[in-house]
């Protein structure tokens, strides 16, 4: 079998498998680049089952580029709440404004212009270019990497530049240039449903006898990945002021996690502190300076796992007996109005356990 025949064999089998096994998803069967773009950004960070509801809510509120561009960043972040990776929402907003300004609201139809937009990398650009405009650019997400490294028996780490280049060349070679949209959908869906990370059902795979990993008993070993670096542990102590059915928040302005989201006043330490130790910290005293309060409760440690760090959070609920000017540095809001502020999933978890 020559190279062309092998490429045709792989692509045809993927497309045939896809025609029978593909899922019915709300962003499929459309060539609207805006809808495709939103779905791809959401699915970068969450599974299809969870991501579908977020997608539907986001599209309902921001049905087109113009609506998204003309909304405030704060509102966009609010509707992104729970998905994490808030820089992606900020990039969506910035890119929509760029499209309105440069392209008069028309999504660009060239790969080079698409990949130049904020927050759009080669994979997302290839997905939009092929799904919306039938341009011949191969997609390369984790599902595609897994399938191709197993099929071709690539035994170097997919974290290495040379491996990524090799897989990119293979994906481009295999691409069905007559139907790049269907081919790309098929190869991603195949990795998501058939060539899964753990315990793939190789006996019922159309590539059972052609896959290097299967025929050489290497399915559980491929793809090869470098060991992840140990995550950083951080310890957050939030002060939840309660005063006449209202509380106080602040905007997180440091370009760290949760940038531009809102949170309760807090300080951070290098270790887990007891309640007594917390209240003796200078940082705690600076926040509560001259404020008359009673300590109502201290939450259990809430563990929040992010991609490269683990947050250990404690919320101290303080009942304010008398307000003073120290609180003017924070934003005063009623409990009813609190929902209009975009907050982290961590803070949302805490609030869900508070009495209404």
GIVEN-V867171 format. One line per field, one symbol per residue. phi: phi as a letter, one per 20 degrees, with the letter a starting at -180 (. if undefined). psi: psi as a letter, one per 20 degrees, with the letter a starting at -180 (. if undefined). Layout:
BEGIN
phi=???
psi=???
END
This chain:
BEGIN
phi=.fffffffgffffffffffedfeecfdelcdfffffgfffffffcbfggfffffgffffffcfbfffffeefgffffffegoemlffffffgfffffffffedlneffdcgffffefgndegfffffffefecleecfecdfffgffffffemfddffeegfffffffffffffgfffcfffgfffffffffddefgdlfeffddfdgedfgfffdldgfedfecffffffeeccdcedefcbllbbccbeedffcfmgmedbfgbcccebfdfgffgfefgfffffegmeebcfeacfffdecedfcbceddcddedeeebfbfgfffdeebfffeffeefcfffffffffeefe
psi=prgghggggggghgggghhhiqqoqijrkqjohgggggggggihiqqgghhggggggghghmirgggghjqqhghghgiiphhalihhghhggghhhgggghjkippqkpghhgiiqpjoagghghgggghhjkqmppqnahhgggghhggilokqpiiqghghgghggghhhipoihmhgggggghghghhhgmrgplqmhhkpikgiipgggijljgiiqqpqqpqqpqppqopoqonppolkraprqpoiqmbqkpjrqrqqrrqrirpqrgghgiiphhghhhjpjporqogqpqrpopoprhjqppoqppooppphpqahhiiirppqrhhihiipprrhghggghhjqp.
END
